[in-house]
């Protein structure tokens, strides 16, 4: 019998996805550029289901039922284009090519348009959850045509993670929508991790707690509003001791954070769209700063290795204050990420259902969290919500955290412990809720040096002041 679906690219993600499909009873055709991986997959896991190994793409295509569904799981970028170029001449109108890699959404838009011209469906599908998710149920964010989702949706929903029996997979929107949403997911993941890291740093350096004690704190937090995969694994990492030296592992890991680029993409796209994603940007920059070893050393030499300055601001309930600051800052980071998805949806005509995005991130992916139920409820109540922050539930949560949040920010600044995530999140909140912003002065300056004009608060129109003349105002 022909295979139901195919996977080409059998490194860790592709082989786990193929196994997931096979375990769900699908006859899966499998292929890899170098045949050794295909052989290894079938030898090691052939008993898990019904695999159809193919040595060439021709063989792979020939083994499939029509319309064909072929998932590409290769290294993002050039390799994806190479596979598509080889595959397209072998396909027939109506066939579906699914890219499950971490593609940039602009590449996905380009590929979708090209394949559409050839009568093919191209589905850029964000897949989150790493190798574990690919095998046991990832969060899947497929873009592409509605018609392709009618064929593919049932299969993808079948292999996706489930929360309360609801699959973590939904048709996100046309062309690059799926990969865009996956990108923002990763950006939010950066912000979330940065806020967690700042919380740890404050508890450690201001609170004088040990990693083991802090692990315990995170374990406790994981049974409340902050319940999430990242908080859960923070307790695991902080509680782990290096078998070689016997010290907490976190103390022997080099403090230079790396990145693969999706956080940077998120910020670059936010700049293009004009959406302030300050939490994600601070997280990306914090990683970059950590990696600038030479500058850090020079600064330590110049200023003396800073220990913590005395501050009694946080003497009282540090742990609870930090918990509240973390929660409020996290709400800001998510609010910003959702703003970015809304802006892209308007820009590209994607008609994204933001509540559905929260739903499919509840399981399978790295930012899965209890909190996402609240986000879904907020958008269910009001799909046109101006900001997540103003939803009743989040407004109350942020308001009740506000005093603690300010104490943490002031305390961190006073102690000299960098907390860019907390500080910028609070500044964002304060800016949004300000009656007047000094942007009026910025406009005045722009008008002064560049005749860029300004609008007035009291009547319509554009105006310019004759700064170098008699300083009267003219209509612009
Ligand atoms: P890699 O990203 O390490 O890619 C290795 C695969 O790409 C191998 O199958 C390799 O074939 C194939 N490949 C390359 Br490289 N160049 C090729 C070419 N020119 N033509 C055909 N095949 C080529 O694999 P991965 O870590 O499994 O990730 C796969 C995708 O999933 C990536 O886009 C990744 O960003 C994404 N992703 C990964 C994770 C994760 O946790 N790792 C999570 C979510 C998404 P070969 O065996 O012949 O060299």
Boltz pocket constraint, residues with backbone or C-beta under 6 A from the ligand:
constraints:
  - pocket:
      binder: B
      contacts: [[A, 9], [A, 10], [A, 11], [A, 12], [A, 13], [A, 14], [A, 32], [A, 33], [A, 34], [A, 37], [A, 73], [A, 74], [A, 75], [A, 76], [A, 78], [A, 79], [A, 80], [A, 82], [A, 83], [A, 100], [A, 101], [A, 102], [A, 103], [A, 127], [A, 128], [A, 129], [A, 130], [A, 131]]
      max_distance: 6.0
